[in-house]
Amino acid sequence: MRQEAGSDGVKVGVGVAAAGVAVGTAVDEVEPEGGVPAALDPHAAAKPKAVAMANNRRRDLFKDASASGKNVERGKSRRMIVATEIGFEGAAAWSTAPMATGATVYNFDIDLADADRQIYETLALRVARHPSESEEYLVTRVLAYALEYEEGLAFSTGGLSEPDDPALTVRDLTGRLKAWIEIGTPDAARLHKASKASPRVVVYTHKDAERFASRLEGERIHRAVELELYSFEPAFIKALVAKLDRRMAFALSVSERELFVSIGNETITGRVMRRPIA
């Protein structure tokens, strides 16, 4: 087990799953007085109205979670989930798998409050951006991880260097595939293969979802009606790309598929919408 310093100097014990992702690592991240995480700025009144409203919404989400028995009460701790798609292999060893030449590593610290799925976690992601990967694709991939977070979720171990692998997968404790998650605009043949291999297939796209869906109409895709296609508003992705940095920390609140991303003193809002395929 390797020790890393958390954002507040807290020591994080990093355990590594066989799939190349560390999940469920425990961190003593004690909540401040009042049961509101430190990431929620108590001085929101000095900020623009939109930011104050977003932070108030986040406080309400955590209060609701506390009332329902979630572990966010005063003096209690929440887990920090540490995930990586590079740098680890096996139980606790550094990976010897090659990373694409010229790949850039990004670190994302995400304070997630997903009221739609009742998930409240702190995610620490270490993500490699392939040289051929656009910033829009990277941002969409990170958002998809947060919106799909559950035990067993992992990035592809090879990233874009392994084109046959999905961007994200969810597996149970036996290694059985539960979800195949794609980013962008995969072709019909790839989705057909995915639907044969996994009981759930999901696509998150940052491109024109209507055009993408119409392109798939009439194509041979196994269980096409069950395929889940989600799209983000282009302006939302563009605003996040403008804030993209090699080390990035933000709070993400989700309520009725509306997203609130708080970065510093600014809150960026957008929606993730489901589109029918067939």
Backbone bond lengths (Angstrom), bond angles and torsions (degrees), N, CA, C in turn:
res aa  C-N    CA-C-N  psi(-1)  N-CA   C-N-CA  omega(-1)  CA-C   N-CA-C  phi
1 M - - - 1.482 - - 1.519 109.21 -
2 R 1.309 117.28 131.73 1.455 122.60 -178.73 1.512 109.54 -102.39
3 Q 1.322 117.37 143.68 1.455 122.16 179.98 1.520 109.73 -101.96
4 E 1.338 116.82 129.92 1.446 122.09 174.51 1.519 108.64 -125.88
5 A 1.308 116.83 151.21 1.456 120.43 178.19 1.500 109.52 -83.62
6 G 1.339 116.41 130.46 1.451 120.92 176.71 1.514 110.22 -76.88
7 S 1.349 116.01 -177.98 1.457 120.69 -174.86 1.521 112.54 -64.21
8 D 1.337 117.96 -24.29 1.456 121.27 179.87 1.525 111.21 -108.39
9 G 1.343 116.07 22.51 1.451 119.63 179.52 1.510 112.56 80.93
10 V 1.345 118.56 8.65 1.454 121.90 -179.82 1.516 108.88 -77.85
11 K 1.299 116.65 137.65 1.452 120.06 178.25 1.521 109.39 -75.87
12 V 1.321 115.69 130.58 1.459 121.54 -178.37 1.509 108.32 -112.40
13 G 1.316 116.91 123.90 1.456 120.47 174.90 1.509 108.39 -86.21
14 V 1.333 117.19 119.23 1.453 120.59 -175.39 1.513 109.19 -102.29
15 G 1.332 117.06 110.56 1.449 122.36 172.85 1.506 107.68 -96.45
16 V 1.335 119.46 149.52 1.452 120.99 -173.71 1.511 110.40 -123.50
17 A 1.332 116.02 127.95 1.446 121.29 178.58 1.511 109.52 -83.88
18 A 1.318 116.44 160.01 1.449 121.30 -177.37 1.512 112.31 -62.55
19 A 1.313 117.47 -27.10 1.459 120.60 -177.97 1.522 112.58 -77.43
20 G 1.318 117.53 2.19 1.449 120.36 177.69 1.506 113.40 91.15
21 V 1.335 116.18 17.66 1.461 118.98 -179.53 1.513 109.05 -137.33
22 A 1.303 116.89 136.50 1.454 121.39 178.63 1.511 108.72 -98.89
23 V 1.330 116.29 122.23 1.454 119.41 -179.45 1.511 109.51 -131.12
24 G 1.348 115.03 154.29 1.445 119.81 174.08 1.513 114.88 72.96
25 T 1.321 118.55 19.85 1.448 119.78 179.08 1.514 109.95 -74.44
26 A 1.314 115.53 140.45 1.459 119.34 -174.48 1.514 111.21 -88.88
27 V 1.305 115.89 139.13 1.458 122.09 177.61 1.521 108.16 -137.51
28 D 1.335 116.98 131.69 1.455 120.20 176.37 1.511 108.95 -81.45
29 E 1.342 115.65 80.58 1.461 121.27 -179.13 1.526 107.20 -105.85
30 V 1.334 116.78 88.07 1.458 121.42 -171.80 1.518 110.29 -76.72
31 E 1.334 115.33 135.22 1.453 120.19 179.76 1.528 110.54 -73.31
32 P 1.313 118.07 148.86 1.464 121.45 177.01 1.521 111.22 -73.63
33 E 1.322 116.40 175.57 1.452 120.81 178.35 1.518 109.90 -55.12
34 G 1.339 115.80 139.51 1.471 120.17 178.89 1.508 112.57 94.37
35 G 1.336 117.64 -7.58 1.444 119.96 176.19 1.512 114.50 76.78
36 V 1.329 119.75 12.77 1.460 122.41 180.00 1.508 109.00 -104.47
37 P 1.360 119.64 126.53 1.461 121.35 -179.02 1.520 111.93 -56.75
38 A 1.335 115.69 149.88 1.460 120.11 -178.52 1.510 112.56 -59.96
39 A 1.362 116.62 -24.85 1.468 119.42 -179.73 1.520 112.24 -65.18
40 L 1.347 116.71 -18.78 1.460 119.98 177.74 1.522 107.68 -89.17
41 D 1.289 116.85 108.24 1.457 121.94 -172.17 1.525 111.61 -67.34
42 P 1.331 119.18 117.62 1.462 121.13 -179.57 1.521 112.48 -71.86
43 H 1.322 117.99 -9.89 1.457 121.60 -179.22 1.521 111.06 -100.31
44 A 1.350 116.18 30.58 1.462 120.28 -175.84 1.517 112.88 -61.10
45 A 1.344 117.09 -21.78 1.460 119.62 -178.18 1.520 111.66 -63.30
46 A 1.303 116.35 -23.86 1.461 119.94 -179.42 1.521 111.87 -84.70
47 K 1.335 116.81 0.22 1.454 121.87 -177.52 1.518 109.75 -104.07
48 P 1.334 116.97 172.79 1.462 119.73 175.98 1.516 111.41 -57.65
49 K 1.313 115.73 155.26 1.458 121.32 -175.40 1.523 112.19 -57.32
50 A 1.320 116.72 -39.33 1.465 119.78 -178.12 1.517 111.79 -62.25
51 V 1.335 116.52 -38.57 1.458 120.36 179.51 1.519 110.16 -67.67
52 A 1.340 116.26 -43.79 1.463 120.19 179.22 1.521 110.48 -60.07
53 M 1.334 116.83 -41.33 1.466 120.41 179.88 1.518 110.96 -64.08
54 A 1.330 116.34 -41.24 1.460 119.63 -179.75 1.522 110.94 -65.88
55 N 1.332 117.12 -42.24 1.459 119.78 178.88 1.529 111.43 -67.41
56 N 1.331 117.09 -36.46 1.463 119.73 175.35 1.515 111.07 -61.90
57 R 1.336 115.53 -40.10 1.463 119.35 177.80 1.519 110.49 -62.06
58 R 1.346 115.68 -42.11 1.457 118.64 178.68 1.520 111.64 -64.07
59 R 1.326 117.43 -38.84 1.466 119.74 176.81 1.527 110.69 -61.60
60 D 1.329 115.93 -41.10 1.464 119.95 178.88 1.524 110.58 -62.80
61 L 1.343 116.04 -40.13 1.454 119.76 179.85 1.519 110.86 -61.77
62 F 1.342 116.68 -44.01 1.456 119.81 -179.54 1.528 111.61 -69.77
63 K 1.339 116.93 -34.12 1.461 119.51 176.32 1.522 110.45 -65.02
64 D 1.354 116.17 -42.46 1.460 120.26 178.07 1.517 110.70 -62.11
65 A 1.343 115.06 -40.00 1.465 118.78 179.38 1.518 110.79 -64.81
66 S 1.332 116.03 -41.16 1.457 120.36 179.09 1.518 111.23 -62.90
67 A 1.342 116.06 -41.24 1.460 120.53 -179.14 1.522 111.45 -65.66
68 S 1.351 115.93 -28.84 1.459 119.22 -178.58 1.523 112.05 -91.55
69 G 1.334 116.43 7.68 1.454 120.15 175.53 1.509 115.14 95.14
70 K 1.348 117.35 5.95 1.453 119.77 176.98 1.530 109.97 -65.04
71 N 1.326 115.96 152.34 1.459 120.63 -174.98 1.528 111.54 -81.84
72 V 1.335 116.71 63.93 1.460 120.30 177.39 1.524 110.84 -130.30
73 E 1.336 116.88 23.10 1.449 120.43 -179.33 1.526 110.93 -77.11
74 R 1.332 115.00 164.31 1.465 120.86 -179.23 1.528 110.51 -55.17
75 G 1.340 113.45 133.17 1.460 119.23 175.96 1.506 114.02 79.52
76 K 1.354 117.68 -5.59 1.451 119.81 178.84 1.521 108.99 -99.12
77 S 1.317 115.35 167.99 1.450 118.93 -175.45 1.520 111.33 -115.59
78 R 1.338 114.68 154.27 1.453 120.75 172.30 1.521 107.92 -109.09
79 R 1.325 116.37 157.38 1.452 119.52 179.45 1.519 110.47 -78.18
80 M 1.304 115.85 149.02 1.451 121.23 166.97 1.523 107.26 -105.63
81 I 1.309 117.10 126.12 1.446 121.63 179.72 1.521 108.28 -97.74
82 V 1.320 117.16 120.45 1.459 122.01 -177.96 1.516 108.25 -107.67
83 A 1.323 117.13 121.26 1.457 121.10 -178.82 1.511 109.68 -130.52
84 T 1.329 114.68 147.36 1.461 119.63 177.54 1.511 109.00 -145.97
85 E 1.325 117.15 148.65 1.456 119.38 173.86 1.521 110.96 -107.65
86 I 1.328 117.09 -0.81 1.458 121.07 177.09 1.511 108.52 -140.26
87 G 1.323 116.69 159.17 1.450 120.47 169.61 1.512 115.32 93.92
88 F 1.345 119.06 -10.07 1.447 119.56 -178.16 1.524 110.56 -133.17
89 E 1.317 115.34 152.95 1.453 120.44 174.80 1.517 107.04 -157.79
90 G 1.338 116.82 140.95 1.448 120.38 177.31 1.513 112.35 69.91
91 A 1.316 117.13 -147.51 1.456 121.17 -172.42 1.519 112.87 -75.74
92 A 1.314 117.91 -45.43 1.462 118.12 -177.25 1.516 112.55 -161.70
93 A 1.318 116.68 29.62 1.454 119.72 -175.93 1.520 110.96 -107.70
94 W 1.336 115.83 154.20 1.454 119.18 174.89 1.516 108.46 -69.06
95 S 1.342 115.80 139.17 1.458 120.72 -177.41 1.521 110.92 -70.31
96 T 1.328 115.09 142.79 1.454 120.41 173.14 1.523 110.26 -101.48
97 A 1.353 117.74 1.16 1.453 121.07 178.77 1.525 109.16 -67.15
98 P 1.346 117.03 133.82 1.462 118.79 -176.96 1.513 112.25 -69.55
99 M 1.340 116.37 142.76 1.446 121.98 173.63 1.518 107.19 -99.58
100 A 1.335 116.75 145.64 1.454 120.50 -177.31 1.525 110.70 -55.45
101 T 1.336 115.36 137.29 1.458 119.99 177.90 1.522 110.14 -58.97
102 G 1.317 116.06 128.85 1.456 119.89 179.82 1.512 114.37 85.78
103 A 1.346 118.77 1.89 1.460 121.09 178.52 1.527 109.95 -64.96
104 T 1.317 115.88 144.77 1.458 122.40 -179.35 1.517 109.83 -112.99
105 V 1.318 117.19 131.45 1.464 121.30 -178.15 1.528 109.71 -93.02
106 Y 1.342 114.63 131.16 1.465 121.90 176.31 1.521 108.53 -116.97
107 N 1.323 115.64 143.30 1.466 121.55 176.19 1.529 108.97 -116.44
108 F 1.329 115.74 124.99 1.458 121.40 -179.21 1.531 109.21 -120.41
109 D 1.329 116.12 126.07 1.465 121.85 171.51 1.523 107.25 -108.93
110 I 1.332 116.14 116.35 1.464 121.56 -172.34 1.519 110.04 -121.44
111 D 1.313 116.24 122.07 1.464 122.15 173.46 1.528 106.28 -92.64
112 L 1.320 116.65 101.09 1.461 122.54 -171.55 1.520 111.89 -97.33
113 A 1.331 115.58 127.85 1.464 122.23 173.50 1.525 106.83 -131.38
114 D 1.320 116.14 94.08 1.465 122.33 -177.06 1.524 108.78 -103.23
115 A 1.340 115.44 96.93 1.461 120.20 -178.33 1.521 111.43 -70.81
116 D 1.320 117.75 -26.67 1.465 120.84 -179.92 1.517 111.25 -64.27
117 R 1.341 116.74 -36.20 1.471 120.57 -177.21 1.526 112.20 -112.84
118 Q 1.360 116.49 3.24 1.461 121.44 -179.47 1.533 111.48 57.01
119 I 1.330 115.12 47.65 1.463 121.25 178.10 1.516 108.92 -119.13
120 Y 1.324 116.48 125.95 1.456 123.59 -178.31 1.524 107.45 -132.57
121 E 1.316 116.67 101.48 1.452 121.99 -174.71 1.526 110.54 -140.24
122 T 1.333 114.86 162.08 1.451 121.50 169.73 1.524 107.18 -110.48
123 L 1.318 116.78 119.30 1.456 121.66 -176.03 1.524 109.88 -106.92
124 A 1.316 116.81 134.62 1.461 122.32 174.27 1.525 106.96 -120.11
125 L 1.325 116.52 106.09 1.460 121.47 -173.80 1.526 110.95 -109.29
126 R 1.291 116.13 136.05 1.470 123.13 174.81 1.518 106.32 -117.76
127 V 1.308 116.78 108.42 1.460 121.83 -168.33 1.522 110.38 -123.02
128 A 1.328 116.19 134.07 1.459 121.16 177.43 1.525 109.43 -95.16
129 R 1.325 115.87 126.30 1.457 120.90 175.64 1.529 109.54 -94.48
130 H 1.321 116.08 115.87 1.452 122.78 179.82 1.532 109.14 -65.59
131 P 1.338 118.72 147.89 1.465 120.18 179.68 1.526 114.45 -55.15
132 S 1.351 117.07 -28.90 1.466 120.19 -179.24 1.522 112.83 -90.08
133 E 1.319 117.28 -0.18 1.466 121.62 -175.42 1.527 110.59 -89.25
134 S 1.324 116.42 125.65 1.465 120.49 178.88 1.527 110.21 -73.98
135 E 1.319 115.90 160.63 1.464 120.24 176.92 1.521 110.41 -63.29
136 E 1.332 117.34 -36.69 1.474 121.12 179.23 1.526 110.84 -63.03
137 Y 1.326 115.98 -40.60 1.464 120.80 178.50 1.527 110.32 -64.09
138 L 1.338 116.26 -44.57 1.461 120.69 179.98 1.523 111.30 -60.49
139 V 1.320 117.50 -47.37 1.463 121.24 179.86 1.529 110.26 -61.53
140 T 1.327 117.29 -42.46 1.463 120.87 178.99 1.520 110.80 -63.47
141 R 1.320 116.91 -38.93 1.469 121.49 179.53 1.525 111.09 -64.07
142 V 1.320 117.36 -42.15 1.463 121.20 179.50 1.531 110.73 -68.50
143 L 1.333 117.77 -41.85 1.466 120.72 176.87 1.529 110.68 -62.27
144 A 1.327 116.81 -41.12 1.460 120.38 178.89 1.522 110.95 -60.71
145 Y 1.344 116.64 -39.93 1.464 119.96 177.98 1.524 109.95 -59.64
146 A 1.321 116.75 -47.36 1.458 120.37 -178.10 1.530 111.44 -65.05
147 L 1.329 117.68 -42.51 1.461 121.36 -176.83 1.528 112.13 -72.92
148 E 1.326 117.08 -22.36 1.462 121.17 -179.64 1.518 112.18 -104.45
149 Y 1.331 117.59 4.37 1.454 118.96 -171.54 1.534 112.33 -55.05
150 E 1.305 114.49 130.23 1.466 123.93 170.31 1.514 107.02 -162.54
151 E 1.314 116.66 169.49 1.456 120.01 178.10 1.524 108.94 -61.71
152 G 1.321 116.20 133.81 1.455 121.07 178.42 1.514 114.42 96.05
153 L 1.352 117.24 -1.88 1.463 120.70 178.20 1.526 109.78 -76.84
154 A 1.327 116.58 137.49 1.467 120.62 -179.59 1.520 110.35 -148.82
155 F 1.334 115.49 146.98 1.451 120.83 169.07 1.528 108.64 -70.76
156 S 1.321 116.13 157.71 1.454 120.64 169.61 1.518 108.20 -58.65
157 T 1.328 117.27 133.14 1.466 119.98 -176.36 1.522 112.02 -66.87
158 G 1.341 117.37 -25.38 1.453 120.04 -179.21 1.509 113.88 -105.45
159 G 1.353 117.01 -2.92 1.455 120.58 -178.33 1.518 110.92 59.37
160 L 1.322 117.23 -144.36 1.461 121.09 -179.50 1.523 112.03 -70.64
161 S 1.330 117.27 -10.14 1.457 120.30 176.44 1.525 111.45 -72.22
162 E 1.341 117.25 -14.97 1.458 122.69 177.00 1.528 107.91 -117.06
163 P 1.341 117.62 81.57 1.466 121.19 -172.46 1.520 114.62 -64.11
164 D 1.339 118.16 -19.17 1.467 119.93 179.89 1.529 112.27 -80.31
165 D 1.329 117.30 -15.17 1.459 121.02 -178.02 1.526 110.84 -91.70
166 P 1.336 117.83 146.22 1.472 119.93 173.88 1.514 110.35 -70.35
167 A 1.322 116.04 161.55 1.466 120.09 179.69 1.521 111.44 -63.28
168 L 1.337 116.47 -37.68 1.463 122.88 -179.41 1.515 109.52 -138.87
169 T 1.306 115.87 149.86 1.460 120.99 173.34 1.522 109.41 -137.07
170 V 1.319 115.06 155.88 1.461 121.66 170.77 1.521 106.80 -122.85
171 R 1.320 116.44 126.92 1.465 121.53 178.81 1.524 109.61 -127.18
172 D 1.334 115.76 151.20 1.454 119.59 175.83 1.519 109.30 -84.56
173 L 1.323 116.67 -176.70 1.464 120.72 -175.03 1.517 112.79 -65.71
174 T 1.335 117.56 -19.77 1.462 120.78 178.48 1.519 111.82 -88.17
175 G 1.328 116.88 -5.65 1.457 120.53 -177.45 1.517 113.60 93.60
176 R 1.339 116.89 -1.02 1.464 120.11 -179.84 1.521 110.28 -68.78
177 L 1.331 116.21 135.21 1.455 121.69 -178.24 1.527 110.38 -72.39
178 K 1.326 115.88 125.14 1.471 121.62 178.58 1.523 112.53 -105.20
179 A 1.333 117.23 -32.72 1.462 120.51 -178.70 1.519 110.18 -149.35
180 W 1.331 114.88 138.89 1.464 124.35 177.64 1.526 105.42 -115.14
181 I 1.333 117.40 117.04 1.465 121.42 -172.60 1.518 110.07 -118.88
182 E 1.337 115.66 120.41 1.466 122.33 -179.23 1.524 110.49 -106.39
183 I 1.340 115.31 157.40 1.461 122.32 176.14 1.526 108.30 -122.36
184 G 1.335 116.23 139.22 1.465 119.24 175.34 1.512 112.93 95.82
185 T 1.342 116.33 -130.45 1.464 121.25 -175.82 1.532 110.31 -134.73
186 P 1.321 118.36 70.65 1.466 120.82 179.49 1.529 110.68 -63.93
187 D 1.330 116.70 150.91 1.460 119.30 -178.43 1.525 111.38 -79.88
188 A 1.326 115.23 170.79 1.464 121.28 -174.90 1.527 111.86 -62.28
189 A 1.331 117.00 -38.90 1.464 120.15 -178.90 1.528 110.97 -62.37
190 R 1.308 116.30 -39.54 1.462 120.22 179.17 1.524 111.00 -67.38
191 L 1.327 117.36 -41.63 1.466 121.13 178.94 1.521 111.04 -67.58
192 H 1.334 117.00 -34.74 1.466 120.91 176.42 1.528 109.58 -62.77
193 K 1.332 115.60 -45.20 1.464 120.71 178.01 1.526 110.66 -61.90
194 A 1.329 116.83 -43.12 1.460 121.20 -179.31 1.519 111.48 -62.27
195 S 1.324 116.83 -43.38 1.462 120.95 -178.32 1.514 112.31 -68.22
196 K 1.311 116.23 -25.17 1.461 120.21 175.16 1.526 110.76 -75.13
197 A 1.327 115.56 -31.42 1.466 120.67 -173.93 1.519 113.79 -91.12
198 S 1.336 118.02 -25.26 1.464 120.61 -171.84 1.531 111.28 -132.65
199 P 1.330 117.82 142.63 1.467 120.02 177.54 1.524 113.45 -68.98
200 R 1.332 117.24 -19.52 1.475 121.04 179.25 1.519 108.78 -135.01
201 V 1.343 115.87 130.10 1.455 121.87 178.17 1.525 107.93 -126.02
202 V 1.344 115.93 129.36 1.457 121.98 -175.70 1.528 108.84 -129.91
203 V 1.330 116.32 140.93 1.458 121.56 174.39 1.525 108.29 -125.72
204 Y 1.333 116.41 129.40 1.468 122.17 171.14 1.527 106.45 -111.56
205 T 1.328 116.32 124.72 1.446 118.97 -178.31 1.524 112.32 -124.97
206 H 1.322 114.49 146.52 1.460 121.61 176.12 1.523 109.79 -105.16
207 K 1.335 116.28 4.92 1.456 121.36 -177.90 1.527 110.64 -105.07
208 D 1.321 117.01 -172.12 1.465 122.29 -177.67 1.524 109.66 -67.42
209 A 1.331 116.69 103.30 1.461 121.49 -174.71 1.529 111.93 -68.61
210 E 1.325 117.31 -36.19 1.466 120.49 -179.54 1.532 110.18 -64.13
211 R 1.326 116.33 -44.65 1.464 120.31 179.18 1.522 110.72 -65.41
212 F 1.336 115.66 -40.71 1.462 120.42 179.15 1.531 110.54 -62.79
213 A 1.336 116.85 -46.09 1.466 120.84 -179.68 1.531 111.05 -63.29
214 S 1.324 117.16 -41.28 1.474 119.75 -179.50 1.520 110.85 -66.75
215 R 1.318 117.42 -31.40 1.464 121.20 178.15 1.526 111.49 -66.72
216 L 1.340 116.19 -28.74 1.462 120.71 -178.77 1.529 113.15 -85.39
217 E 1.327 117.32 -15.49 1.463 121.18 -177.99 1.526 110.42 -59.86
218 G 1.328 114.77 132.48 1.455 120.60 178.41 1.514 114.43 82.97
219 E 1.343 117.37 -8.79 1.457 120.74 178.92 1.537 110.27 -78.28
220 R 1.308 115.42 156.47 1.463 121.02 -179.61 1.528 108.77 -81.47
221 I 1.333 115.57 104.08 1.463 122.06 178.35 1.525 107.95 -133.08
222 H 1.294 116.49 120.21 1.464 121.90 179.62 1.531 109.86 -60.13
223 R 1.337 117.12 128.83 1.467 123.49 179.40 1.536 111.49 51.55
224 A 1.326 116.28 46.38 1.465 121.09 -175.95 1.529 112.78 -58.38
225 V 1.328 117.06 -34.73 1.466 119.84 -177.10 1.532 111.49 -67.48
226 E 1.331 117.36 -19.52 1.457 120.72 -179.26 1.524 112.32 -91.79
227 L 1.320 117.50 -10.31 1.458 120.72 -179.06 1.529 110.31 -66.38
228 E 1.334 116.99 136.33 1.466 121.74 -178.38 1.534 109.81 -104.66
229 L 1.315 116.36 119.73 1.460 121.83 177.98 1.521 109.08 -115.34
230 Y 1.338 116.11 122.39 1.458 121.73 179.49 1.534 109.19 -120.79
231 S 1.315 115.93 140.83 1.467 120.12 178.99 1.522 110.20 -129.12
232 F 1.334 114.23 150.91 1.453 121.71 175.52 1.519 109.34 -105.93
233 E 1.325 115.94 151.50 1.453 119.67 176.32 1.532 108.47 -65.82
234 P 1.337 118.12 132.23 1.471 120.89 -178.16 1.527 113.29 -55.00
235 A 1.339 116.99 -40.00 1.466 120.06 -179.04 1.528 111.05 -64.21
236 F 1.319 117.03 -33.75 1.464 122.16 179.03 1.524 110.46 -65.38
237 I 1.339 116.37 -48.43 1.460 120.82 178.76 1.528 110.59 -63.43
238 K 1.319 116.12 -41.53 1.463 120.36 179.95 1.530 111.09 -61.02
239 A 1.335 116.85 -41.74 1.466 120.90 179.98 1.527 111.08 -65.21
240 L 1.332 117.76 -37.35 1.463 120.64 178.66 1.524 111.06 -71.40
241 V 1.320 117.04 -38.39 1.468 120.55 177.20 1.527 110.45 -60.02
242 A 1.331 116.41 -37.65 1.466 120.53 179.22 1.528 111.51 -63.28
243 K 1.332 117.49 -23.57 1.470 122.26 -179.76 1.529 112.30 -98.55
244 L 1.323 116.83 -2.05 1.459 121.01 -174.10 1.516 111.84 -61.03
245 D 1.345 114.91 134.53 1.458 120.53 179.45 1.524 107.60 -145.26
246 R 1.344 116.40 159.80 1.465 120.37 -179.69 1.521 111.62 -61.84
247 R 1.314 117.07 -31.30 1.467 122.35 173.27 1.511 107.16 -123.80
248 M 1.311 116.10 118.22 1.461 120.05 -171.18 1.529 110.05 -138.32
249 A 1.318 116.23 129.86 1.461 121.63 177.74 1.518 108.43 -123.43
250 F 1.326 115.85 133.10 1.460 119.14 177.71 1.521 110.35 -155.09
251 A 1.327 115.06 160.52 1.461 122.13 175.68 1.526 107.89 -103.13
252 L 1.312 116.86 132.98 1.464 122.06 179.87 1.523 109.69 -120.42
253 S 1.330 115.82 115.71 1.463 121.70 175.31 1.518 108.71 -108.20
254 V 1.331 115.93 139.60 1.463 121.62 -179.76 1.522 108.42 -127.97
255 S 1.322 116.14 125.48 1.459 121.28 177.97 1.520 108.96 -146.40
256 E 1.331 116.26 117.11 1.465 122.69 -178.24 1.525 110.80 53.25
257 R 1.332 115.32 44.23 1.468 125.40 178.10 1.522 112.95 65.24
258 E 1.325 117.90 11.40 1.449 121.57 172.82 1.522 107.76 -94.67
259 L 1.332 115.84 134.55 1.452 121.55 -174.63 1.522 110.76 -110.00
260 F 1.337 116.13 135.94 1.456 123.12 175.94 1.524 107.29 -123.28
261 V 1.322 116.67 111.22 1.457 121.42 179.59 1.528 108.71 -108.10
262 S 1.330 116.42 113.42 1.464 121.88 -178.95 1.522 109.26 -101.67
263 I 1.339 115.45 116.79 1.462 122.22 179.26 1.527 107.31 -123.92
264 G 1.313 116.44 110.33 1.454 119.26 -176.24 1.520 110.29 61.19
265 N 1.325 116.73 -125.01 1.467 121.72 -178.85 1.521 112.93 -94.44
266 E 1.310 116.57 8.28 1.461 120.13 -175.77 1.520 111.41 -118.18
267 T 1.328 116.76 141.30 1.455 122.01 175.18 1.516 109.55 -119.70
268 I 1.322 115.87 125.79 1.458 123.07 179.62 1.520 107.87 -106.85
269 T 1.317 117.61 127.99 1.460 121.12 -177.68 1.523 110.83 -115.34
270 G 1.310 115.08 151.73 1.458 121.27 177.87 1.514 109.78 -168.75
271 R 1.314 116.45 179.09 1.454 120.85 179.65 1.526 109.44 -127.06
272 V 1.316 114.78 151.12 1.457 120.33 169.94 1.523 106.09 -112.39
273 M 1.328 115.91 123.34 1.465 121.12 -171.80 1.519 111.41 -117.02
274 R 1.326 116.33 139.08 1.460 120.14 176.96 1.518 109.91 -88.86
275 R 1.315 115.59 135.04 1.459 122.45 -179.69 1.532 109.42 -116.78
276 P 1.342 117.62 137.73 1.470 119.50 176.57 1.533 110.87 -72.67
277 I 1.331 115.63 146.74 1.453 121.29 178.30 1.530 110.51 -98.32
278 A 1.327 115.82 -43.17 1.462 119.28 -176.45 1.522 109.58 -134.53
